[in-house]
């Protein structure tokens, strides 16, 4: 398994936690840092967070399982969040979602066999003027059409290949 | 299309973010300079006098909220900006922060001074990484220029701002959940009282305002309360409002418009009318929790009090329009699924009640419902309304009640025909 977080970042979180009176406020930041580096937060990531900040593992876990954008299970190299809230729904999100599912061959909540993509539904992304919309990683893509999705998937596949 | 005074969007250009020099050139930080020449109580008084009402959805008068704050209590006090913006149909704060983030920074510096709360947190949702980066850059520019940090502009007052990046979930927009989120506690809502002004973040006095509310404050300090009041078309109201248009319109953009503008002007002129030449059927006037308006409401003023008179709410002014071919049972089903999924699970009426409503709406939409299900739907509503721990379930019932009130025939049609008549 790849490393959870580089040592210099762990040290920096330790120093920050020591300098403030409420180290709990760094839990979400640290979980996000681990996820950004490692892709998701395994049990060891929860333990590392607790140990680094000097808090209880259960106090980390009750946050990690609350937030829908923290992944406690392994996800693909790219997580696609497709919006299913009202503005996207009213402008064709169901059709867009079907096209996504067919294009990568999985259903909502699944990861492709090659480990490239995870497809998840999400509530409103705040891109209602550009509906229908989805988010890949931290980037929002709006005004989706089936053609635009094909183009974005192609770019993402090329980027993943380039990362090795 | 009428052209109205632009305040929050006066510096806005497509795909650009205004940096400090241009913000200053266009009058930026004059509001902070004016505020620092007054006493904190005078600044609060000015905001109260302006009749500014909260832009986050509830419309509570900002100056009155500030007047409840124990500004003279010694020790740490906090100012929190609510940038969770997860109400479906709402994307105005993002537009504001992408275009001109210094307005928020300046507004927070003024509010910090008025409330004597030196530490500020800007809470931003996970999907708004673009905003987080722009706000952090604006904060860095403001620190370098002496608008933030120790002894701002030589006033002897310190302001420290932090950005908190969240990790999802609609419930964090509820202010006490948000405070738990900032503290790194499980973000269930807290019991009120004590209100955040008494015991908020880390148990200390805390004032929570929405992004747009705080960004409006500098303009009131710079241009005065009479100017602000005159911006509204409704003489009983004050200021402009960001309207985010979405749904079946030709133009789904975010506009800054005067409060009191008619729904017709918003839909027909700014929204360019319903797309594909279809007729207007209904809209959510201000996000997923605001009861529907229909064609009979087109000449109403889009403002807090006028919409409450017709059992709806202005909410966030994120207007989502539905054309004549839209099934309102299906719309309500989609909205309710959102609320059911985003329920934090803390209280039973919300956790179990919304799922039951979803199940009943499924049965109606798919033609499996009988009159008994309709009775049960109404019963569920009564069991949820006024019985949930926070406003989430209360908000979820907005569209359900409006469906029962305005589209009873459509529900009956589903039951009678045993299918969705729009398919």
HADDOCK unambig.tbl for C-alpha pairs under 7 A between the chains (distance, minus, plus):
assign (segid A and resid 24 and name CA) (segid B and resid 183 and name CA) 6.16 0.50 0.50
assign (segid A and resid 24 and name CA) (segid B and resid 184 and name CA) 4.80 0.50 0.50
assign (segid A and resid 25 and name CA) (segid B and resid 182 and name CA) 5.93 0.50 0.50
assign (segid A and resid 25 and name CA) (segid B and resid 183 and name CA) 4.57 0.50 0.50
assign (segid A and resid 25 and name CA) (segid B and resid 184 and name CA) 4.36 0.50 0.50
assign (segid A and resid 26 and name CA) (segid B and resid 184 and name CA) 6.82 0.50 0.50
assign (segid A and resid 27 and name CA) (segid B and resid 184 and name CA) 5.97 0.50 0.50
assign (segid A and resid 28 and name CA) (segid B and resid 184 and name CA) 6.76 0.50 0.50
assign (segid A and resid 62 and name CA) (segid B and resid 186 and name CA) 6.17 0.50 0.50
assign (segid A and resid 63 and name CA) (segid B and resid 186 and name CA) 5.47 0.50 0.50
assign (segid A and resid 67 and name CA) (segid B and resid 167 and name CA) 5.58 0.50 0.50
assign (segid A and resid 67 and name CA) (segid B and resid 168 and name CA) 5.38 0.50 0.50
assign (segid A and resid 67 and name CA) (segid B and resid 169 and name CA) 6.04 0.50 0.50
assign (segid A and resid 68 and name CA) (segid B and resid 167 and name CA) 6.86 0.50 0.50
assign (segid A and resid 68 and name CA) (segid B and resid 168 and name CA) 5.51 0.50 0.50
assign (segid A and resid 68 and name CA) (segid B and resid 169 and name CA) 6.42 0.50 0.50
assign (segid A and resid 69 and name CA) (segid B and resid 167 and name CA) 5.11 0.50 0.50
assign (segid A and resid 69 and name CA) (segid B and resid 168 and name CA) 5.39 0.50 0.50
assign (segid A and resid 70 and name CA) (segid B and resid 167 and name CA) 6.49 0.50 0.50
assign (segid A and resid 85 and name CA) (segid B and resid 88 and name CA) 6.27 0.50 0.50
assign (segid A and resid 85 and name CA) (segid B and resid 334 and name CA) 6.83 0.50 0.50
assign (segid A and resid 85 and name CA) (segid B and resid 338 and name CA) 6.63 0.50 0.50
assign (segid A and resid 86 and name CA) (segid B and resid 88 and name CA) 6.44 0.50 0.50
assign (segid A and resid 86 and name CA) (segid B and resid 334 and name CA) 6.33 0.50 0.50
assign (segid A and resid 86 and name CA) (segid B and resid 335 and name CA) 6.29 0.50 0.50
assign (segid A and resid 87 and name CA) (segid B and resid 89 and name CA) 6.09 0.50 0.50
assign (segid A and resid 87 and name CA) (segid B and resid 246 and name CA) 6.18 0.50 0.50
assign (segid A and resid 87 and name CA) (segid B and resid 247 and name CA) 5.25 0.50 0.50
assign (segid A and resid 87 and name CA) (segid B and resid 320 and name CA) 6.77 0.50 0.50
assign (segid A and resid 90 and name CA) (segid B and resid 247 and name CA) 6.04 0.50 0.50
assign (segid A and resid 91 and name CA) (segid B and resid 247 and name CA) 6.50 0.50 0.50
assign (segid A and resid 123 and name CA) (segid B and resid 338 and name CA) 6.65 0.50 0.50
assign (segid A and resid 124 and name CA) (segid B and resid 86 and name CA) 6.32 0.50 0.50
assign (segid A and resid 124 and name CA) (segid B and resid 88 and name CA) 5.11 0.50 0.50
assign (segid A and resid 125 and name CA) (segid B and resid 127 and name CA) 6.12 0.50 0.50
assign (segid A and resid 126 and name CA) (segid B and resid 86 and name CA) 6.69 0.50 0.50
assign (segid A and resid 126 and name CA) (segid B and resid 90 and name CA) 6.06 0.50 0.50
assign (segid A and resid 126 and name CA) (segid B and resid 91 and name CA) 4.64 0.50 0.50
assign (segid A and resid 127 and name CA) (segid B and resid 91 and name CA) 6.13 0.50 0.50
assign (segid A and resid 128 and name CA) (segid B and resid 89 and name CA) 5.57 0.50 0.50
assign (segid A and resid 128 and name CA) (segid B and resid 90 and name CA) 6.84 0.50 0.50
assign (segid A and resid 128 and name CA) (segid B and resid 91 and name CA) 6.40 0.50 0.50
assign (segid A and resid 128 and name CA) (segid B and resid 246 and name CA) 5.78 0.50 0.50
assign (segid A and resid 129 and name CA) (segid B and resid 245 and name CA) 6.25 0.50 0.50
assign (segid A and resid 129 and name CA) (segid B and resid 246 and name CA) 5.15 0.50 0.50
assign (segid A and resid 129 and name CA) (segid B and resid 252 and name CA) 4.74 0.50 0.50
assign (segid A and resid 129 and name CA) (segid B and resid 253 and name CA) 5.31 0.50 0.50
assign (segid A and resid 138 and name CA) (segid B and resid 127 and name CA) 6.44 0.50 0.50
assign (segid A and resid 138 and name CA) (segid B and resid 129 and name CA) 6.57 0.50 0.50
